[in-house]
Amino acid sequence: MKKEKLYFYLLGAVTGICNGLFGSGGGIVAVPMLQKGGVPVKNSHATSLALTLPLSAVSAFFYACGNSFQWSDALPLIPFGLAGALAGSLLMKKIPNTLLKKVFGILLIISGGRMLLL
């Protein structure tokens, strides 16, 4: 039991570090690690979102304090981001686990390729 708790504490720390460094990139780390920890596919995606919400709020606060972004740039994106989040959460209920895993994997490969090449 202690080993399992330690794994999830480490998961939280790694996710927080990645979120602070890469934006909401912590979810990219959290989902596979949650699944490896025995959390079912859809639960791992939902748990990752619940985890990255407060992490993103803290990261955004510190970036804002450091004048690293302008609220005027972010504000127009928020309503559309919220609408997309709603659509995605409703869609996830209807997508089979195997398809969700494949789509997530493809997005990871595309994101990784773009990061390497651009």
N, C-alpha and C positions, 0 to 999 in steps of 0.2 A: 504493500500500500504506500509506503514512503517513497519508493522508486517512482510510482505513478504520479504522486503529488509533485515530486521534483521535476518530472518530465513536463507537467503542465505549468509549473512556475517558470521553467526555462522557456517554454513556448511563449508565455506572456512577455518575458523579457526580450526575447529575439523579435517577436512581433512588434513590440514597442520601439525597439531600436530601428528596425526596418521602416516602420511607419514614420518615425522622425526623420530618417534619411531620405526616403523615397516617396513621401506623401502617403497615400493609402496603400502603399506596397506591402504593408504588414499583412494584409489579407492573402497575398500571394504565398507568403510563408505559412500563415496560420492554417489555411485549408488543408494542405497535404499533411502538416504535422498533426492536426486534429484527427484526420483520418487514420494516420499511423498510430495514434493513441487510442483508437477504437471507437471514435465518434462516427456515426453513420454519415453518408455522403451529404444529404441535404441538411442535416443538423450541423455538420461542420461548416457549411457555407453560411448558415444563419448565425452560428456561434461566432464565426469570424467577423461578420457584420456587427454583431453586438459588441465584440471586442474592439474593433477598429473605430467605432463611433466615438467613445471617450478618448481614445488615443489620438484620433484626428483632431478633436476639439482642443486637446492640450497642445499638440504640435502647431495647429493654426494660431493659437494664442501666442506662443513663443515666436513664431515667424512674424506675426503682426507686431509684436513688441519690438522686434528687430528690424522693422520696416522692410521685410523681405518680399512683401506683396502689397498690392493696393486693394482695399475692399471694393472699390469701384470696378475692378476687373472681375472680382469673384461674384458680386451680388447678382448680375444678370444670369449667371449660370445656375444659381441655386434653385430657382423654381423648376427649371427643366431637369436638373439632376434629381430633384425630389420626385418629379413625374416618372422619370426613368427608373428610379429605385422602386417605386410602387409597381410599375409595369413588370420589372424584373422579378420582384418578390411574388407577384401573382403568377407569372409564367413559370417560376421554379417549381411551383406545386404541381404543374402539369407535365413537366419534362421528366422522362425516365432517368434514373440515376446514371446509367451507362452513358446516355447522351450528354448529361450534365458534365460528367467527368471528361468526356472527349472534347466538348466545347471549351471547358476550362483549360485542358491541356493544350489545345490549339492556340488559345489566347496567350498562354505562357510562352509557347514557342515563338509566336509572332512578336510578342513584347520583347523577349530575349534577343531575337534576331534584329529588331529595330535598335535596341540598345547597343548591340555590338557593332552595327553597321553605320549608325547615324551619330 
